[in-house]
Amino acid sequence: MGESKLIKISILCSVIGLLMLLIISETISLKDSDISSIDSSKLENKVKIKGVIKRATNKDTISVLNVEDYTGNITVTAFTPNYNFTKNEVIEVEGIVKDFQDQVQVDALKIKCF
């Protein structure tokens, strides 16, 4: 087998592998977490929570939300320009657990409003 044929086969296999990983990553979803279970042991991990906005501070490029479920509450920062979240709005947040001024919070990656 020629060297150029091996290179073509290896590139084809790499592309197919990357496409498979992309498809698999899109179908995998996070399971819902209770807010009370989010603590400093989960820093830098991805979580998904559902809750009600109890307080919303909307700026030009960032919103700071206090989200509450039946187990507790947490601060969520959302970098969503020109979107005004409102009190008592039900949302689902996928985000990364971060530490800000010794408080655990979630930096939102995706927010779905209900």
DRENGU-972890 format. One record per residue: x, y, z of N, C-alpha, C in turn. Coordinates in steps of 0.1 Angstrom, whole numbers, padded with zeros to 4 digits, always signed. Example, Ala and Ser with C-alpha at 12.3 -4.5 7.8 and 13.67 -1.06 7.14 Angstrom:
! DRENGU-972890
+0132-0057+0078+0123-0045+0078+0132-0033+0078/+0128-0022+0071+0137-0011+0071+0129+0000+0079/
END
This chain:
! DRENGU-972890
+0009-0012+0000+0000+0000+0000+0009+0012+0000/+0006+0022-0008+0014+0034-0009+0012+0043+0003/+0022+0052+0004+0022+0061+0016+0010+0071+0014/+0007+0076+0002-0003+0086+0000-0017+0079+0003/-0018+0067+0000-0031+0060+0003-0033+0058+0018/-0022+0055+0025-0023+0054+0040-0027+0068+0046/-0021+0079+0041-0024+0092+0046-0039+0095+0044/-0044+0092+0032-0058+0095+0029-0067+0087+0038/-0064+0074+0040-0072+0066+0049-0072+0071+0064/-0060+0075+0068-0059+0080+0082-0067+0094+0084/-0067+0102+0073-0074+0115+0074-0089+0112+0074/-0093+0103+0066-0108+0099+0065-0112+0093+0079/-0104+0085+0085-0108+0079+0098-0108+0090+0108/-0099+0099+0108-0099+0110+0118-0112+0119+0116/-0116+0122+0104-0128+0130+0102-0140+0123+0106/-0141+0110+0103-0153+0102+0108-0153+0101+0123/-0142+0100+0129-0141+0099+0144-0146+0112+0150/-0141+0124+0144-0145+0137+0150-0160+0139+0148/-0166+0135+0136-0180+0136+0134-0188+0128+0144/-0183+0116+0147-0190+0107+0157-0189+0113+0171/-0178+0119+0175-0177+0126+0188-0186+0138+0188/-0188+0145+0178-0197+0157+0177-0211+0152+0179/-0215+0142+0172-0229+0137+0173-0231+0131+0188/-0222+0124+0193-0224+0119+0207-0224+0130+0217/-0216+0140+0216-0216+0151+0225-0229+0159+0225/-0235+0160+0214-0248+0167+0213-0260+0159+0219/-0259+0146+0219-0270+0138+0225-0268+0135+0240/-0257+0137+0245-0255+0135+0260-0260+0148+0267/-0268+0146+0277-0273+0157+0284-0270+0155+0299/-0269+0167+0306-0267+0166+0320-0280+0163+0327/-0278+0156+0339-0290+0154+0347-0292+0166+0356/-0304+0168+0360-0307+0180+0368-0301+0178+0382/-0296+0189+0387-0290+0190+0400-0299+0198+0409/-0300+0194+0422-0307+0202+0432-0297+0213+0436/-0302+0225+0438-0293+0236+0441-0285+0234+0454/-0291+0227+0463-0285+0225+0476-0273+0215+0475/-0272+0208+0464-0261+0198+0461-0249+0205+0455/-0250+0218+0451-0239+0225+0445-0231+0232+0455/-0219+0227+0457-0210+0233+0467-0196+0234+0461/-0186+0238+0469-0172+0240+0464-0166+0227+0459/-0171+0216+0462-0165+0203+0457-0169+0202+0442/-0178+0210+0437-0182+0209+0423-0176+0220+0414/-0167+0228+0420-0161+0239+0413-0155+0234+0399/-0158+0242+0389-0154+0240+0375-0161+0229+0368/-0171+0223+0375-0179+0212+0368-0191+0218+0362/-0197+0211+0352-0209+0216+0345-0221+0210+0353/-0231+0219+0355-0243+0215+0362-0255+0220+0354/-0267+0214+0357-0280+0219+0352-0290+0220+0363/-0295+0232+0364-0305+0234+0375-0318+0240+0369/-0329+0238+0376-0342+0244+0372-0346+0252+0384/-0352+0263+0382-0357+0271+0394-0364+0284+0389/-0368+0291+0399-0375+0304+0398-0366+0315+0401/-0366+0326+0393-0358+0337+0395-0365+0345+0407/-0358+0347+0417-0363+0355+0429-0358+0369+0428/-0347+0372+0421-0342+0385+0420-0334+0386+0407/-0335+0396+0399-0328+0398+0387-0322+0412+0386/-0309+0413+0383-0303+0425+0380-0297+0425+0366/-0303+0432+0357-0300+0432+0343-0291+0444+0339/-0280+0442+0333-0271+0453+0328-0270+0451+0313/-0262+0458+0306-0261+0458+0292-0256+0444+0287/-0246+0438+0293-0240+0426+0288-0241+0414+0298/-0246+0417+0310-0246+0407+0320-0259+0408+0329/-0264+0396+0333-0275+0396+0342-0271+0388+0354/-0274+0392+0366-0271+0385+0378-0285+0381+0384/-0286+0368+0385-0299+0362+0390-0298+0355+0403/-0308+0356+0411-0309+0347+0423-0319+0337+0419/-0315+0324+0418-0324+0314+0413-0327+0304+0425/-0339+0300+0427-0343+0292+0438-0351+0280+0433/-0348+0269+0439-0356+0257+0438-0361+0252+0451/-0367+0241+0452-0373+0236+0465-0362+0233+0476/-0349+0233+0472-0338+0229+0481-0330+0240+0485/-0330+0252+0478-0322+0263+0482-0321+0273+0471/-0311+0282+0472-0310+0292+0461-0295+0294+0458/-0292+0300+0446-0279+0302+0442-0279+0314+0432/-0267+0320+0431-0265+0331+0422-0261+0326+0408/-0267+0331+0398-0264+0327+0384-0260+0340+0377/-0248+0339+0370-0244+0351+0362-0247+0346+0347/-0253+0355+0340-0257+0352+0326-0251+0363+0317/-0243+0359+0307-0238+0369+0298-0247+0369+0285/-0258+0375+0287-0268+0375+0276-0272+0390+0273/-0265+0396+0263-0268+0410+0260-0282+0412+0256/-0287+0423+0262-0301+0428+0258-0312+0418+0261/-0311+0410+0271-0322+0401+0275-0325+0405+0290/-0337+0408+0293-0341+0412+0306-0349+0400+0313/-0342+0394+0322-0349+0384+0330-0358+0391+0340/-0369+0384+0344-0379+0389+0353-0381+0380+0365/-0385+0387+0376-0388+0380+0388-0399+0370+0385/-0398+0358+0392-0408+0347+0391-0408+0340+0377/-0398+0343+0369-0397+0335+0356-0390+0322+0359/-0395+0311+0354-0390+0298+0356-0379+0295+0345/-0367+0291+0349-0356+0289+0339-0349+0276+0342/-0342+0271+0332-0333+0260+0333-0320+0265+0329/-0310+0263+0337-0296+0268+0335-0286+0256+0334/-0278+0256+0323-0267+0248+0322-0255+0257+0323/-0246+0254+0333-0234+0263+0335-0223+0256+0342/-0213+0264+0345-0201+0260+0352-0201+0265+0366/-0198+0257+0376-0198+0261+0390-0185+0269+0392/-0186+0281+0397-0175+0290+0400-0175+0295+0414/-0164+0300+0418-0162+0306+0431-0160+0321+0429/-0169+0330+0434-0167+0344+0433-0169+0350+0447/-0159+0357+0451-0158+0363+0465-0163+0353+0475/-0157+0341+0475-0159+0330+0485-0174+0326+0485/-0181+0328+0474-0195+0323+0472-0195+0314+0460/-0202+0303+0461-0204+0294+0450-0215+0299+0441/-0213+0300+0428-0223+0305+0419-0222+0297+0406/-0231+0299+0397-0231+0293+0384-0230+0303+0373/-0220+0301+0364-0218+0310+0352-0226+0303+0341/-0236+0309+0337-0245+0302+0327-0239+0301+0313/-0240+0289+0307-0237+0287+0293-0249+0287+0285/-0260+0281+0290-0273+0280+0283-0284+0283+0293/-0294+0291+0288-0305+0294+0297-0318+0291+0288/-0327+0283+0294-0339+0281+0287-0351+0286+0296/-0359+0295+0291-0370+0301+0298-0383+0293+0295/-0391+0291+0306-0404+0284+0304-0416+0294+0305/
END
